[in-house]
């Protein structure tokens, strides 16, 4: 799966929807699919956005340049 979107602020819809998807939907998908599920996150992230909550997740691959 691929999430592409710019995240300029932590109160942005893209950041909120990404958190919701990772916390609520990804676990459901993992239970149903027999294959390993991987979510790739790509897109612009503002320098002051903390993406560390996604950095060590075993099912997330982060692409792009940002500070963790």
Beta strands, then each sheet from edge to edge (+ up, - down):
strand 1: 2-4
strand 2: 39-42
strand 3: 60-63
sheet 1: 1+ 2+ 3+
end
